[in-house]
Amino acid sequence: MVENNKGMERIKAISEAEQNILAIAAHSPMAAEEIFSLLSEEDFTVMNYKSIFKALQELFISKVAINITTLSNYMLKNNVLTKIGGIEFLTDLFQAYTTDANLTEYLDIIIKNTTSRRLKEVVDNINREMNLNQPIDEVVSSAEKAILDVKKERKGNLFKSSFDEVDNVLAKLEKLESSGELLTGSPSGFRDLDYMTSGFQKGDFIILAARPSMGKTALALNFAVKCAEKSNKAVAIFSVEMPSEQLIQRMIGSYSTVDSSKVRTGKGLTANDWEKITKAGDFLKHTKLFIDDTPGLKVIELQSKLRKLCRDNEVSLVVIDYLQLLSVGGSYGESRQQEVSTISRQLKALARELEVPIICLSQLSRSVEKREDKRPIMSDLRDSGAIEQDADIIMFLYREEYYHLGDSNDNNAMETEKAQLILSKHRNGPTGNVELLFVKKHGSFADFGLQKPGF
């Protein structure tokens, strides 16, 4: 009985808040501006109030002075006046106005009630999907996104004023100046690249593309390990192509500088090699690297896993190997290019939602092999679709020697190669080439020369 009374009181409070909001909107142009920017007709629970709100909003947008006459004429013209109870109902509403003083309280009641209703809809939808025996991972991911959408719904309605944002930017600049830190994002571990990007920035969607066996996975692992080491924060690696054991094996070979063939086969290892490998293993055990090697990973699964990881850890970087091996799941009626474009947009949205940089590896089409100059360009991206548009940074890995295998009989001379990381797109900074050194023996990259100040 007590709960029933509380429920009735709540319904009454919501109805009164809706009535008072309409009365304020009808009398105060300045308050009306705030009301119409924060609420929609769907926020109202009483059907008559929905109709009146819509009429008031349309009059306000049309810059028509709002009073009992203009409102009743507008509603009469649109055949809704009699449906709400006629001129008497509007008169009662106008007479209910006293002051704008409680505007914030009324808005809060209505917004919280809408949020509560949205959450209930999410719960009901979860129950429906469960009853239909939908795959549990899809249900969970869908629920997570729906809940986050509810949370963001109101935030998305609010503008950020230049007054506040300028202060935020200046405060950030002062902090950077006093700290002496040159990076504003997550470190790549490569001096010249960090010089150009100031680190991988929160919310950035980054494409690293190359032909097969050019070394893009090795370079991405270098990014991951160096970022985990320098930031002391979590780094997530989604490897659709390679099991986690092989990834760790490659990381140990790279970090220890022991010949990768020895690490792979366990043959010919010296005492010094073992010392280096043990040291590399201890280092990797104490980094916050998280690896998911689920084969045939769907984007919806990746989203769910990454959201959970970001809830439990401060994530500084995400690496996905690679774009074309992801799927949207289910039967996809459109072309593969359209599917890849959908995946690209979803990953870009995820980077912004979670405020983490996402590096996604990508294949290049064979068209690059047909040109005399084989340096990649953006049109070489395979199944490109929306990739060029979505990406904040597009990087191509290129090694000239890749196309001259067997030209030299001097194997020792080719233990290291010059490599180029070509930044073809950089939404918030310069483009250009970063010179790297590829060390074949342990499959890793290093800075080439001392062209720029070190980090």
GUVEX-990925 format. One record per residue (C-alpha): y, x, z. Coordinates in pm, whole numbers, plus 50000, padded with zeros to 5 digits. Last residue first. Layout:
residues N
    yy    xx    zz
     Y     X     Z
...
This chain:
residues 455
    yy    xx    zz
 51180 56144 47366
 51254 56433 47135
 51569 56488 46936
 51506 56451 46561
 51367 56674 46286
 51139 56872 46514
 50834 56925 46295
 50569 56663 46218
 50483 56446 46516
 50111 56395 46562
 49837 56177 46419
 49472 56150 46512
 49126 56158 46359
 48975 56440 46562
 48907 56690 46288
 49143 56531 46034
 49471 56597 46209
 49730 56388 46025
 50083 56520 46071
 50369 56272 46057
 50697 56241 45865
 50880 55911 45917
 51028 55763 45602
 51318 55519 45568
 51451 55186 45687
 51727 55142 45941
 51755 54878 46213
 51719 54516 46318
 51510 54361 46040
 51331 54681 45951
 51153 54659 45617
 51012 54938 45402
 50945 55175 45691
 50723 55435 45523
 50502 55632 45760
 50431 55951 45571
 50145 56192 45619
 50120 56570 45600
 49766 56688 45623
 49567 56889 45873
 49216 57028 45835
 49290 57075 45462
 49332 57451 45459
 49001 57484 45637
 48824 57296 45355
 48941 57541 45089
 48760 57414 44781
 49057 57202 44679
 49074 56910 44435
 48782 56739 44611
 49001 56467 44762
 49331 56445 44574
 49427 56078 44622
 49408 56090 45003
 49599 56418 44982
 49923 56223 44926
 49887 56044 45259
 50064 55708 45301
 50092 55467 45593
 50310 55166 45516
 50533 55005 45777
 50678 54651 45770
 50906 54563 46060
 51039 54220 46159
 50756 54051 45973
 50778 53680 45890
 50936 53702 45543
 50717 53979 45406
 50408 53819 45560
 50482 53471 45421
 50235 53488 45134
 50111 53850 45123
 49747 53785 45039
 49729 54166 45016
 50054 54352 45069
 50130 54545 44749
 50454 54346 44695
 50596 54530 44996
 50574 54874 44836
 50304 55137 44873
 50341 55498 44753
 50097 55532 44467
 50341 55662 44210
 50131 55667 43892
 50043 55303 43945
 49700 55147 43911
 49589 55232 44264
 49874 55028 44415
 49741 54718 44239
 49430 54737 44456
 49591 54510 44715
 49692 54647 45053
 49520 54560 45377
 49695 54469 45698
 49719 54590 46055
 49909 54370 46299
 50142 54520 46555
 50262 54256 46803
 50567 54331 47016
 50576 54113 47330
 50808 53827 47425
 50522 53580 47484
 50675 53304 47270
 50839 53545 47027
 50518 53737 46959
 50325 53408 46940
 50566 53267 46679
 50518 53577 46464
 50141 53550 46508
 50147 53184 46404
 50360 53260 46098
 50122 53535 45985
 49817 53314 46038
 49975 53041 45824
 50055 53295 45551
 49696 53419 45567
 49577 53059 45516
 49818 53007 45225
 49685 53321 45057
 49328 53207 45122
 49402 52883 44938
 49423 52547 45111
 49154 52316 45244
 49066 52512 45553
 48741 52395 45704
 48733 52498 46067
 48889 52818 46196
 49237 52961 46136
 49083 53294 46043
 49139 53659 46125
 48979 53931 45912
 49281 53953 45678
 49516 54042 45963
 49332 54343 46112
 49297 54509 46354
 49545 54346 46594
 49751 54563 46831
 49953 54415 47119
 50215 54609 47314
 50399 54614 47650
 50197 54357 47843
 50294 54287 48205
 49969 54147 48336
 49807 53823 48460
 50010 53570 48261
 50023 53804 47962
 49643 53836 47961
 49609 53457 47975
 49848 53407 47683
 49664 53678 47490
 49326 53511 47531
 49453 53168 47428
 49643 53296 47126
 49348 53508 47009
 49118 53207 47036
 49354 52991 46826
 49386 53276 46576
 49012 53274 46523
 48807 53589 46580
 48519 53644 46337
 48382 53924 46554
 48507 53936 46915
 48614 54294 46989
 48869 54229 47264
 49005 54545 47421
 49237 54580 47721
 49403 54917 47785
 49574 54959 48121
 49530 55334 48143
 49327 55484 48429
 48992 55483 48251
 49157 55639 47944
 49270 55944 48145
 48932 55992 48308
 48763 55975 47967
 49005 56230 47820
 48936 56470 48109
 48563 56425 48064
 48596 56489 47690
 48803 56805 47746
 48555 56945 47998
 48267 56852 47771
 48426 57038 47480
 48476 57345 47698
 48110 57338 47796
 48024 57323 47426
 47922 57019 47223
 47710 57094 46916
 47563 56746 46883
 47681 56433 47065
 47685 56248 46731
 48023 56069 46740
 48196 56308 46977
 48071 56603 46772
 48182 56439 46446
 48524 56368 46603
 48587 56740 46668
 48732 56761 47019
 49108 56705 47042
 49047 56532 47380
 49291 56250 47303
 49166 56188 46949
 48797 56223 47024
 48826 56006 47336
 49023 55743 47143
 48763 55741 46864
 48479 55687 47112
 48681 55417 47286
 48721 55236 46952
 48353 55281 46872
 48250 55125 47203
 48499 54839 47153
 48323 54720 46838
 48508 54756 46503
 48634 54499 46250
 48782 54221 46461
 48950 54461 46702
 49207 54290 46922
 49379 54558 47128
 49599 54466 47425
 49825 54716 47601
 49906 54678 47972
 50191 54874 48129
 50230 55236 48236
 50501 55261 47968
 50425 55620 47862
 50046 55617 47888
 49990 55261 47762
 50231 55328 47473
 50057 55655 47388
 49714 55490 47388
 49820 55188 47179
 50030 55379 46925
 49751 55636 46877
 49507 55347 46834
 49734 55207 46560
 49741 55550 46390
 49362 55577 46392
 49331 55219 46261
 49581 55295 45981
 49405 55616 45875
 49409 55601 45493
 49043 55499 45501
 49116 55166 45326
 49466 55137 45170
 49757 55099 45408
 49952 54843 45610
 50115 54835 45952
 50291 54499 45996
 50513 54438 46297
 50601 54102 46457
 50878 54168 46707
 50911 53949 47017
 50995 54238 47248
 51101 54549 47055
 50881 54839 46943
 51074 55151 47042
 51431 55253 46964
 51326 55176 46604
 51450 55482 46412
 51434 55736 46696
 51106 55586 46816
 50961 55659 46472
 51098 56013 46477
 50953 56096 46819
 50613 55937 46798
 50475 55793 47122
 50518 55438 46994
 50726 55352 47299
 50784 54986 47399
 51144 54874 47358
 51497 54984 47450
 51424 55354 47414
 51699 55613 47454
 51685 55626 47834
 51979 55806 48001
 51943 55567 48296
 52318 55518 48337
 52373 55442 47969
 52074 55210 47946
 52193 55010 48249
 52545 54989 48111
 52408 54866 47776
 52200 54599 47950
 52503 54479 48146
 52701 54465 47821
 52430 54255 47656
 52407 54011 47948
 52788 53978 47972
 52804 53904 47599
 52528 53644 47644
 52708 53454 47921
 53044 53410 47744
 52870 53384 47404
 52715 53062 47532
 52343 53004 47504
 52279 52657 47368
 52039 52425 47548
 51800 52190 47373
 51527 52454 47340
 51515 52492 47716
 51434 52122 47742
 51125 52138 47524
 51016 52480 47646
 50804 52354 47936
 50657 52072 47732
 50576 52316 47451
 50411 52549 47703
 50189 52262 47818
 50098 52175 47458
 50021 52539 47377
 49790 52576 47675
 49618 52247 47598
 49552 52344 47236
 49410 52678 47347
 49182 52512 47603
 49062 52241 47363
 48999 52496 47087
 48799 52717 47323
 48600 52413 47442
 48487 52313 47093
 48551 51935 47059
 48287 51716 47224
 48472 51391 47143
 48488 51314 47515
 48645 51657 47572
 48904 51589 47302
 48994 51257 47464
 49019 51415 47809
 49247 51687 47676
 49463 51422 47509
 49498 51233 47836
 49601 51555 48013
 49860 51631 47745
 49993 51274 47762
 50024 51309 48141
 50221 51629 48088
 50458 51450 47850
 50506 51166 48100
 50593 51410 48380
 50837 51594 48154
 51002 51263 48064
 51032 51172 48433
 51184 51511 48510
 51441 51462 48233
 51534 51113 48355
 51575 51210 48721
 51769 51528 48636
 52006 51340 48406
 52080 51089 48685
 52149 51369 48935
 52376 51556 48691
 52576 51239 48618
 52629 51154 48986
 53010 51193 48984
 53067 51016 48652
 53207 50710 48832
 53181 50331 48873
 53002 50183 48571
 52785 49877 48635
 53046 49656 48464
 52955 49804 48127
 52586 49722 48179
 52654 49368 48293
 52868 49315 47983
 52594 49455 47761
 52339 49209 47902
 52582 48918 47863
 52654 49013 47500
 52295 48941 47402
 51966 48988 47584
 51832 49309 47429
 51671 49140 47128
 51981 48928 47065
 52191 49239 47001
 51932 49414 46782
 52007 49275 46437
 52188 49586 46305
 52522 49404 46258
 52485 49251 46603
 52422 49595 46755
 52734 49739 46590
 52944 49436 46686
 52822 49457 47049
 52904 49828 47070
 53244 49801 46904
 53345 49511 47131
 53213 49642 47462
 53383 49976 47407
 53306 50302 47229
 53567 50452 46997
 53392 50533 46668
 53347 50904 46600
 53044 50840 46374
 52834 51063 46604
 52952 50860 46906
 52875 50528 46735
 52528 50656 46646
 52468 50774 47003
 52582 50443 47156
 52350 50249 46923
 52052 50473 47002
 52122 50450 47375
 52145 50070 47354
 51812 50043 47172
 51632 50273 47417
 51790 50089 47710
 51643 49761 47589
 51296 49922 47574
 51311 50050 47932
 51139 50392 47958
 51421 50608 47818
 51363 50973 47726
 51246 50868 47378
 51603 50758 47298
 51706 51123 47311
 51864 51323 47590
 52031 51661 47638
 52298 51680 47365
 52364 51306 47380
 52426 51319 47755
 52655 51624 47737
 52876 51465 47470
 52872 51132 47653
 53011 51301 47965
 53317 51408 47766
 53353 51065 47600
 53333 50879 47934
 53294 50500 47938
 52989 50415 47723
 52805 50737 47812
 52864 50664 48182
 52722 50310 48151
 52422 50443 47956
 52353 50708 48221
 52386 50445 48495
 52124 50222 48334
 51880 50512 48283
 51926 50625 48644
 51873 50268 48767
 51549 50242 48569
 51427 50577 48703
 51508 50481 49064
 51330 50144 49022
 51019 50312 48881
 51019 50557 49173
 51061 50278 49428
 50769 50090 49272
 50549 50400 49289
 50648 50464 49650
 50559 50102 49734
 50218 50143 49569
 50158 50465 49763
 50237 50285 50089
 50000 50000 50000
